[in-house]
Each structure stands twice: as C-alpha cells, then as structure tokens.
C-alpha cells in the first residue's frame, strides 16, 4: 500500500488546519521551494495543491516554486482556482493523472517564466508579476507598500530596499526591515495579498497552559516559530498584534499589544483572548524597543507571569500612553 505524506507551508494555512480539525498534516516551517526540495529526496512523486488568488497567479506560483526547487522528482500541481492541473516535472503516476481527468479537471501545459531576479550596477532587482492593484506587498511578513498595478519590482542595495516600482511605498516597513538587519532580496519571502485570510472562520479553541512571556516584534507571520508553551505574549505593531492575537486566541493565550494606530488591516475579524490588553503609544517601534531592552533584557522570552509583565509595562509606559483597550 502506498504511503501519502501531507505537508503544508504557511502560517494562515496552518491556522485553517487547526480551525477545521484536520489531522495528519506536517508543518515543516519552510517556504514551498525548500519544502519541495526536501520532499523530492524522500518520495516518488509530489502533488502541489494550491488555491491562488487567480488562475494566472496559481500558474505562476507553480512555475516559480518548481523552477527554484530544481528537482528531478515528478511534480504535478492541482490548481483549485481554475481548476486545472499542470505536470511540471514529467513522470507522474498515470493513476493520479487519470483521477484528475475523471474529475473533469483540464490539463494545462507548463509555462516558462522570465527571470524574476537580476543584478545591475550593484543593485538587486526582484519582480513580482501576479499582484493586483491594492494588494499589500509583504517582505518577510512585513508590509512595505501597496501595489498600484499587476507588476511590482523591488530594488535593493547592500541589503537595503532602495526602491519599489509599481507600488505606493510604506517607508516605515522598510525601516523595520533595516532594523532587523536588512534583506537578501534573492532569498527573502515575498507575498502580495489583499488580506491574509480570504474566508470567514470560526476559531477552534484548544486551551494550553504555558509559562513565561514571549516578545514578538513585527513578525506575526512567524508566530508558530516564536511562541511555544507560554502564558502570554507581548506584540509590537498594529497588524502584528492583530495576527498574533487572533492565532493565539485558539490557545487562549492573552497578548499585550503595543500599537500606534497605523494598522493596514490585513486581517479582518480579529479575536482577542480575555485578559488581553492593547496599549496605543505615539510610536510603537520606539516603545517596543524600550520594553524589549528594559523588561525582556533583550531576550525573546522570559520566565515571569503575564500579570507581572502587564504591571511592568503599564508602569513603564507612563505618560506615553495615548489609549488603553482591555479585552
């Protein structure tokens, strides 16, 4: 009997798996390309299941992932936005292809993408070709602008993004990337989306009992990597607070959100665990660094109670507090 492995990449996809109580899914905490490379050495065939925001976006996603992975293992993509399927690397099991055909799903031929990354005069350029006007442009989970057309080109020099063509730029997002050490534009994760969750959802509660408090600074897309078995979390940034709070609501883990009111609203219908607290300050970055240095001593996680953390932050914020919201 053949063995099937189901592997998923993506924070919100993982959240959807939890909400729908789906079992038997592996989470590799890697982008699709590295996931495909890993699996290609361990299996006889890979089926990529995807639902792009459009048929063109789904096709380009499959082309990009398989091209970058560079695997010899047979690969077929079932694209649910069509639906259609594409055999990217020939040699797939005839039985699988027959099932798609029996379901009435048409075959499409693979496409060849023009190079998406190139270098000129010391600058690195990277093209995104499946954006829609109004899409948020995310670099490693941080919003750096909104698309104005169907193609966006990011330009970097010495690890700093110096230009974004085809987008209204959010300088604050680029400043955050610089504060975190800049970017390798060739390898960094890029995404364009109108919202990070496209469907209504009912969070599935599975309460945990952890210890200590973790610190998450503008990296909400990596919450599953950063937060493990804690009592509470301190978040910095409006959208980071929304994403992390909504995910951790499933585990009934409260957050203390440090925000300044510049939310891009990339997630609708946010849930907060009772006991959570949102503090509005003039500049969330500035106060976030203050909390990290003076309360967390520069660490990602410390072993104190959530109640003590709340008291220490409320004492520290003082006259910088613009507004407070309790949940």
C-alpha positions as a Markdown table, in Angstrom:
| # | Residue | x | y | z |
|---|---|---|---|---|
| 1 | Unk | 0.0 | 0.0 | 0.0 |
| 2 | Unk | 1.4 | 3.4 | -1.0 |
| 3 | Unk | 2.1 | 5.9 | 1.8 |
| 4 | Unk | 0.9 | 9.5 | 1.4 |
| 5 | Unk | 2.5 | 12.5 | 3.3 |
| 6 | Unk | 0.7 | 15.7 | 3.6 |
| 7 | Unk | 2.9 | 18.8 | 4.1 |
| 8 | Unk | 1.7 | 22.4 | 4.5 |
| 9 | Unk | 3.6 | 25.7 | 4.3 |
| 10 | Unk | 2.2 | 29.0 | 5.6 |
| 11 | Unk | 1.1 | 30.5 | 8.9 |
| 12 | Unk | -2.6 | 31.1 | 8.0 |
| 13 | Unk | -2.8 | 27.7 | 6.2 |
| 14 | Unk | -1.7 | 26.1 | 9.5 |
| 15 | Unk | -4.3 | 28.1 | 11.3 |
| 16 | Unk | -7.0 | 26.9 | 8.9 |
| 17 | Unk | -6.0 | 23.3 | 9.5 |
| 18 | Unk | -6.4 | 23.9 | 13.3 |
| 19 | Unk | -9.8 | 25.5 | 12.8 |
| 20 | Unk | -11.1 | 22.7 | 10.6 |
| 21 | Unk | -9.7 | 20.0 | 12.9 |
| 22 | Unk | -7.8 | 18.3 | 10.1 |
| 23 | Unk | -5.3 | 15.7 | 11.2 |
| 24 | Unk | -2.3 | 14.1 | 9.6 |
| 25 | Unk | -0.7 | 17.3 | 8.3 |
| 26 | Unk | 3.0 | 18.0 | 8.7 |
| 27 | Unk | 4.3 | 21.6 | 9.2 |
| 28 | Unk | 7.8 | 22.0 | 8.0 |
| 29 | Unk | 8.2 | 25.7 | 8.8 |
| 30 | Unk | 9.8 | 26.3 | 5.4 |
| 31 | Unk | 8.8 | 28.1 | 2.2 |
| 32 | Unk | 7.3 | 26.0 | -0.6 |
| 33 | Unk | 10.5 | 25.7 | -2.6 |
| 34 | Unk | 12.6 | 24.2 | 0.3 |
| 35 | Unk | 9.7 | 22.0 | 1.2 |
| 36 | Unk | 9.6 | 20.6 | -2.4 |
| 37 | Unk | 13.4 | 20.0 | -2.4 |
| 38 | Unk | 13.2 | 18.1 | 0.9 |
| 39 | Unk | 10.2 | 16.0 | -0.2 |
| 40 | Unk | 11.7 | 15.2 | -3.6 |
| 41 | Unk | 14.5 | 13.2 | -2.0 |
| 42 | Unk | 12.1 | 11.2 | 0.1 |
| 43 | Unk | 9.1 | 10.4 | -2.2 |
| 44 | Unk | 8.3 | 9.1 | -5.6 |
| 45 | Unk | 6.1 | 11.9 | -6.7 |
| 46 | Unk | 4.9 | 15.3 | -5.3 |
| 47 | Unk | 1.4 | 16.8 | -5.8 |
| 48 | Unk | 1.2 | 20.5 | -5.1 |
| 49 | Unk | -2.3 | 21.6 | -4.1 |
| 50 | Unk | -2.8 | 25.3 | -4.3 |
| 51 | Unk | -5.6 | 27.9 | -4.5 |
| 52 | Unk | -4.2 | 31.1 | -6.0 |
| 53 | Unk | -6.0 | 34.4 | -5.9 |
| 54 | Unk | -6.3 | 34.0 | -9.7 |
| 55 | Unk | -5.6 | 31.3 | -12.3 |
| 56 | Unk | -2.6 | 33.3 | -13.6 |
| 57 | Unk | -1.3 | 33.7 | -10.0 |
| 58 | Unk | -1.7 | 30.0 | -9.4 |
| 59 | Unk | 0.1 | 29.0 | -12.6 |
| 60 | Unk | 3.0 | 31.4 | -11.8 |
| 61 | Unk | 3.2 | 30.1 | -8.3 |
| 62 | Unk | 3.7 | 26.6 | -9.5 |
| 63 | Unk | 6.3 | 27.7 | -12.2 |
| 64 | Unk | 8.3 | 29.7 | -9.6 |
| 65 | Unk | 8.3 | 27.0 | -6.9 |
| 66 | Unk | 9.3 | 24.1 | -9.2 |
| 67 | Unk | 11.9 | 26.2 | -11.1 |
| 68 | Unk | 13.6 | 27.3 | -7.9 |
| 69 | Unk | 13.5 | 23.9 | -6.3 |
| 70 | Unk | 15.1 | 22.3 | -9.4 |
| 71 | Unk | 14.1 | 18.8 | -8.6 |
| 72 | Unk | 14.1 | 15.7 | -10.8 |
| 73 | Unk | 11.2 | 14.0 | -8.9 |
| 74 | Unk | 7.9 | 14.0 | -10.8 |
| 75 | Unk | 5.7 | 17.0 | -9.8 |
| 76 | Unk | 2.1 | 17.8 | -10.6 |
| 77 | Unk | 0.1 | 20.8 | -9.4 |
| 78 | Unk | -3.6 | 20.8 | -8.9 |
| 79 | Unk | -4.7 | 24.4 | -9.0 |
| 80 | Unk | -8.1 | 24.9 | -7.4 |
| 81 | Unk | -8.6 | 28.5 | -8.6 |
| 82 | Unk | -9.2 | 27.0 | -12.1 |
| 83 | Unk | -9.5 | 24.2 | -11.5 |
| 84 | Unk | -6.7 | 22.8 | -13.7 |
| 85 | Unk | -3.6 | 20.7 | -13.3 |
| 86 | Unk | 0.0 | 21.1 | -14.6 |
| 87 | Unk | 2.6 | 18.4 | -14.8 |
| 88 | Unk | 5.7 | 20.5 | -14.1 |
| 89 | Unk | 8.2 | 17.5 | -14.0 |
| 90 | Unk | 7.2 | 14.6 | -16.2 |
| 91 | Unk | 6.8 | 11.0 | -15.0 |
| 92 | Unk | 3.9 | 11.4 | -12.6 |
| 93 | Unk | 1.9 | 8.3 | -11.7 |
| 94 | Unk | -0.7 | 7.7 | -14.5 |
| 95 | Unk | -3.3 | 6.7 | -11.9 |
| 96 | Unk | -3.1 | 10.2 | -10.3 |
| 97 | Unk | -3.4 | 11.9 | -13.7 |
| 98 | Unk | -6.3 | 9.7 | -14.6 |
| 99 | Unk | -8.1 | 10.7 | -11.4 |
| 100 | Unk | -7.8 | 14.4 | -12.3 |
| 101 | Unk | -9.1 | 13.7 | -15.8 |
| 102 | Unk | -12.0 | 11.6 | -14.4 |
| 103 | Unk | -13.0 | 14.6 | -12.2 |
| 104 | Unk | -13.2 | 16.7 | -15.4 |
| 105 | Unk | -10.2 | 18.8 | -14.4 |
| 106 | Unk | -8.4 | 20.0 | -17.6 |
| 107 | Unk | -4.7 | 19.8 | -18.2 |
| 108 | Unk | -2.6 | 22.9 | -18.9 |
| 109 | Unk | 0.9 | 22.9 | -20.2 |
| 110 | Unk | 3.8 | 24.3 | -18.1 |
| 111 | Unk | 4.9 | 27.9 | -18.7 |
| 112 | Unk | 8.4 | 29.3 | -18.6 |
| 113 | Unk | 8.8 | 32.4 | -16.5 |
| 114 | Unk | 11.2 | 35.2 | -17.4 |
| 115 | Unk | 13.9 | 35.7 | -14.8 |
| 116 | Unk | 12.5 | 37.3 | -11.7 |
| 117 | Unk | 15.8 | 38.3 | -10.1 |
| 118 | Unk | 18.7 | 40.1 | -11.7 |
| 119 | Unk | 21.5 | 42.4 | -10.8 |
| 120 | Unk | 22.7 | 45.7 | -12.4 |
| 121 | Unk | 25.3 | 48.1 | -11.2 |
| 122 | Unk | 25.5 | 46.8 | -7.7 |
| 123 | Unk | 21.7 | 46.6 | -7.2 |
| 124 | Unk | 19.5 | 43.5 | -7.0 |
| 125 | Unk | 16.1 | 43.6 | -8.7 |
| 126 | Unk | 13.2 | 41.2 | -8.0 |
| 127 | Unk | 10.0 | 41.1 | -9.9 |
| 128 | Unk | 6.5 | 40.1 | -8.7 |
| 129 | Unk | 4.1 | 39.5 | -11.6 |
| 130 | Unk | 0.8 | 38.4 | -10.0 |
| 131 | Unk | -0.1 | 41.5 | -8.0 |
| 132 | Unk | -3.5 | 43.2 | -8.1 |
| 133 | Unk | -3.8 | 46.9 | -7.5 |
| 134 | Unk | -4.4 | 47.4 | -3.8 |
| 135 | Unk | -2.6 | 44.3 | -2.7 |
| 136 | Unk | -0.3 | 44.6 | 0.3 |
| 137 | Unk | 3.3 | 43.8 | -0.5 |
| 138 | Unk | 4.9 | 41.8 | 2.2 |
| 139 | Unk | 8.6 | 41.2 | 2.6 |
| 140 | Unk | 9.4 | 38.5 | 5.2 |
| 141 | Unk | 5.9 | 39.2 | 6.6 |
| 142 | Unk | 6.4 | 43.0 | 6.9 |
| 143 | Unk | 4.2 | 45.3 | 4.8 |
| 144 | Unk | 6.3 | 47.6 | 2.7 |
| 145 | Unk | 3.7 | 49.0 | 0.3 |
| 146 | Unk | 0.5 | 48.6 | -1.8 |
| 147 | Unk | 0.6 | 47.5 | -5.4 |
| 148 | Unk | -0.6 | 50.1 | -8.0 |
| 149 | Unk | -0.5 | 47.6 | -10.9 |
| 150 | Unk | 0.0 | 44.0 | -11.9 |
| 151 | Unk | 3.8 | 44.0 | -11.6 |
| 152 | Unk | 5.9 | 45.2 | -8.8 |
| 153 | Unk | 9.7 | 45.4 | -8.8 |
| 154 | Unk | 11.7 | 45.6 | -5.6 |
| 155 | Unk | 15.2 | 47.0 | -5.7 |
| 156 | Unk | 17.9 | 46.6 | -3.0 |
| 157 | Unk | 21.4 | 47.7 | -2.5 |
| 158 | Unk | 23.7 | 46.4 | 0.3 |
| 159 | Unk | 20.7 | 44.7 | 1.9 |
| 160 | Unk | 18.6 | 47.8 | 2.0 |
| 161 | Unk | 15.4 | 48.3 | -0.2 |
| 162 | Unk | 16.0 | 51.5 | -2.1 |
| 163 | Unk | 13.0 | 51.4 | -4.4 |
| 164 | Unk | 9.7 | 49.7 | -5.1 |
| 165 | Unk | 8.4 | 50.2 | -8.6 |
| 166 | Unk | 4.7 | 49.7 | -9.2 |
| 167 | Unk | 3.7 | 50.4 | -5.5 |
| 168 | Unk | 2.9 | 53.1 | -3.0 |
| 169 | Unk | 5.7 | 52.6 | -0.6 |
| 170 | Unk | 5.4 | 52.4 | 3.2 |
| 171 | Unk | 8.7 | 53.7 | 4.4 |
| 172 | Unk | 8.0 | 52.6 | 7.9 |
| 173 | Unk | 8.0 | 49.0 | 6.8 |
| 174 | Unk | 11.4 | 49.4 | 5.1 |
| 175 | Unk | 12.8 | 50.9 | 8.2 |
| 176 | Unk | 11.6 | 47.9 | 10.2 |
| 177 | Unk | 13.4 | 45.6 | 7.8 |
| 178 | Unk | 16.6 | 47.6 | 8.2 |
| 179 | Unk | 16.3 | 47.5 | 11.9 |
| 180 | Unk | 16.1 | 43.7 | 11.7 |
| 181 | Unk | 19.3 | 43.6 | 9.6 |
| 182 | Unk | 18.1 | 44.3 | 6.1 |
| 183 | Unk | 17.2 | 41.7 | 3.4 |
| 184 | Unk | 18.7 | 39.3 | 1.0 |
| 185 | Unk | 16.3 | 40.1 | -1.9 |
| 186 | Unk | 17.2 | 37.0 | -3.8 |
| 187 | Unk | 16.1 | 34.7 | -1.0 |
| 188 | Unk | 13.6 | 36.6 | 1.2 |
| 189 | Unk | 10.0 | 35.6 | 1.2 |
| 190 | Unk | 7.7 | 37.9 | -0.8 |
| 191 | Unk | 4.0 | 37.9 | -0.9 |
| 192 | Unk | 1.1 | 40.1 | -2.3 |
| 193 | Unk | -2.3 | 39.8 | -0.8 |
| 194 | Unk | -5.5 | 41.8 | -0.2 |
| 195 | Unk | -6.0 | 40.0 | 3.1 |
| 196 | Unk | -4.1 | 37.2 | 4.8 |
| 197 | Unk | -7.3 | 35.2 | 5.2 |
| 198 | Unk | -9.9 | 35.1 | 2.5 |
| 199 | Unk | -12.7 | 33.2 | 4.2 |
| 200 | Unk | -14.8 | 33.6 | 7.3 |
| 201 | Unk | -13.7 | 31.3 | 10.0 |
| 202 | Unk | -14.7 | 30.0 | 13.4 |
| 203 | Unk | -11.6 | 29.6 | 15.7 |
| 204 | Unk | -11.3 | 26.2 | 17.3 |
| 205 | Unk | -10.3 | 26.5 | 20.9 |
| 206 | Unk | -7.7 | 24.1 | 22.3 |
| 207 | Unk | -6.6 | 25.8 | 25.5 |
| 208 | Unk | -3.0 | 25.4 | 26.7 |
| 209 | Unk | -1.2 | 26.0 | 30.0 |
| 210 | Unk | 2.2 | 27.6 | 29.4 |
| 211 | Unk | 4.8 | 29.5 | 31.4 |
| 212 | Unk | 6.6 | 32.7 | 30.8 |
| 213 | Unk | 6.0 | 35.6 | 28.3 |
| 214 | Unk | 7.4 | 35.9 | 24.8 |
| 215 | Unk | 8.2 | 39.0 | 22.7 |
| 216 | Unk | 7.1 | 39.3 | 19.1 |
| 217 | Unk | 8.2 | 42.4 | 17.2 |
| 218 | Unk | 6.6 | 42.9 | 13.8 |
| 219 | Unk | 7.0 | 39.3 | 12.8 |
| 220 | Unk | 3.4 | 38.0 | 13.2 |
| 221 | Unk | 3.7 | 35.6 | 10.3 |
| 222 | Unk | 6.2 | 33.5 | 12.3 |
| 223 | Unk | 4.1 | 33.3 | 15.5 |
| 224 | Unk | 4.2 | 29.4 | 15.5 |
| 225 | Unk | 8.0 | 29.5 | 15.4 |
| 226 | Unk | 8.4 | 32.3 | 18.0 |
| 227 | Unk | 5.7 | 31.3 | 20.6 |
| 228 | Unk | 5.8 | 27.9 | 22.2 |
| 229 | Unk | 4.2 | 26.9 | 25.5 |
| 230 | Unk | 4.0 | 30.4 | 27.0 |
| 231 | Unk | 1.5 | 32.0 | 29.3 |
| 232 | Unk | 1.3 | 35.3 | 27.4 |
| 233 | Unk | 2.9 | 37.3 | 24.6 |
| 234 | Unk | 3.9 | 41.0 | 24.1 |
| 235 | Unk | 3.4 | 42.1 | 20.5 |
| 236 | Unk | 4.7 | 45.3 | 18.7 |
| 237 | Unk | 2.8 | 46.7 | 15.7 |
| 238 | Unk | -0.9 | 47.1 | 14.9 |
| 239 | Unk | -1.1 | 44.3 | 12.3 |
| 240 | Unk | 1.4 | 42.0 | 14.2 |
| 241 | Unk | -0.9 | 42.4 | 17.2 |
| 242 | Unk | -3.9 | 41.5 | 15.2 |
| 243 | Unk | -2.4 | 38.4 | 13.6 |
| 244 | Unk | -0.8 | 37.1 | 16.7 |
| 245 | Unk | -3.8 | 37.8 | 18.9 |
| 246 | Unk | -6.1 | 36.0 | 16.5 |
| 247 | Unk | -3.9 | 32.9 | 16.2 |
| 248 | Unk | -3.3 | 32.7 | 19.9 |
| 249 | Unk | -7.0 | 33.1 | 20.7 |
| 250 | Unk | -7.2 | 29.4 | 19.7 |
| 251 | Unk | -4.9 | 28.5 | 22.6 |
| 252 | Unk | -6.5 | 31.1 | 25.0 |
| 253 | Unk | -3.1 | 32.9 | 25.3 |
| 254 | Unk | -3.5 | 36.6 | 26.1 |
| 255 | Unk | -1.4 | 39.3 | 24.5 |
| 256 | Unk | -0.2 | 42.8 | 25.4 |
| 257 | Unk | -0.3 | 44.7 | 22.1 |
| 258 | Unk | 1.9 | 47.8 | 21.7 |
| 259 | Unk | 0.4 | 49.8 | 18.8 |
| 260 | Unk | 0.4 | 53.3 | 17.4 |
| 261 | Unk | -2.8 | 53.2 | 15.2 |
| 262 | Unk | -1.2 | 52.8 | 11.8 |
| 263 | Unk | -2.9 | 49.4 | 11.0 |
| 264 | Unk | -3.1 | 48.3 | 7.4 |
| 265 | Unk | -5.9 | 45.9 | 8.3 |
| 266 | Unk | -4.5 | 42.8 | 6.6 |
| 267 | Unk | -6.7 | 40.6 | 8.8 |
| 268 | Unk | -10.4 | 41.2 | 9.4 |
| 269 | Unk | -12.5 | 40.0 | 12.4 |
| 270 | Unk | -9.7 | 39.7 | 15.0 |
| 271 | Unk | -10.3 | 37.7 | 18.2 |
| 272 | Unk | -8.5 | 38.5 | 21.4 |
| 273 | Unk | -8.2 | 36.2 | 24.4 |
| 274 | Unk | -9.9 | 37.6 | 27.5 |
| 275 | Unk | -7.3 | 39.3 | 29.7 |
| 276 | Unk | -5.5 | 40.8 | 26.6 |
| 277 | Unk | -4.6 | 44.4 | 26.6 |
| 278 | Unk | -3.9 | 46.9 | 23.7 |
| 279 | Unk | -1.8 | 50.0 | 24.5 |
| 280 | Unk | -1.7 | 52.8 | 22.0 |
| 281 | Unk | 1.5 | 54.9 | 22.1 |
| 282 | Unk | 2.9 | 57.7 | 19.8 |
| 283 | Unk | 5.5 | 55.3 | 18.2 |
| 284 | Unk | 5.1 | 51.5 | 18.7 |
| 285 | Unk | 8.7 | 50.8 | 17.4 |
| 286 | Unk | 10.3 | 53.2 | 20.0 |
| 287 | Unk | 8.3 | 51.9 | 23.0 |
| 288 | Unk | 8.7 | 48.3 | 21.8 |
| 289 | Unk | 12.5 | 48.6 | 21.8 |
| 290 | Unk | 12.2 | 50.1 | 25.3 |
| 291 | Unk | 10.1 | 47.1 | 26.5 |
| 292 | Unk | 12.5 | 44.6 | 24.9 |
| 293 | Unk | 15.6 | 46.2 | 26.5 |
| 294 | Unk | 14.3 | 47.1 | 29.9 |
| 295 | Unk | 11.7 | 44.4 | 30.6 |
| 296 | Unk | 12.9 | 41.4 | 28.4 |
| 297 | Unk | 16.6 | 42.3 | 28.7 |
| 298 | Unk | 16.9 | 41.8 | 25.0 |
| 299 | Unk | 15.6 | 38.2 | 25.1 |
| 300 | Unk | 12.9 | 36.6 | 23.1 |
| 301 | Unk | 11.3 | 35.1 | 26.2 |
| 302 | Unk | 11.5 | 35.5 | 30.0 |
| 303 | Unk | 10.1 | 33.4 | 32.9 |
| 304 | Unk | 7.7 | 35.8 | 34.6 |
| 305 | Unk | 3.9 | 35.7 | 34.9 |
| 306 | Unk | 1.7 | 37.5 | 32.5 |
| 307 | Unk | 0.2 | 39.6 | 35.3 |
| 308 | Unk | 3.7 | 40.8 | 36.3 |
| 309 | Unk | 4.5 | 41.6 | 32.7 |
| 310 | Unk | 1.4 | 43.7 | 32.4 |
| 311 | Unk | 2.2 | 45.6 | 35.6 |
| 312 | Unk | 5.7 | 46.3 | 34.5 |
| 313 | Unk | 4.7 | 47.5 | 31.0 |
| 314 | Unk | 1.9 | 49.8 | 32.4 |
| 315 | Unk | 4.4 | 51.3 | 34.8 |
| 316 | Unk | 6.9 | 51.8 | 32.0 |
| 317 | Unk | 4.5 | 53.4 | 29.6 |
| 318 | Unk | 3.6 | 56.3 | 31.9 |
| 319 | Unk | 2.7 | 59.5 | 30.1 |
| 320 | Unk | 3.4 | 57.9 | 26.7 |
| 321 | Unk | 0.0 | 56.1 | 26.9 |
| 322 | Unk | -2.4 | 57.5 | 24.4 |
| 323 | Unk | -5.2 | 54.9 | 24.9 |
| 324 | Unk | -5.8 | 51.6 | 26.6 |
| 325 | Unk | -8.2 | 48.8 | 25.5 |
| 326 | Unk | -8.9 | 45.8 | 27.7 |
| 327 | Unk | -10.4 | 42.6 | 26.3 |
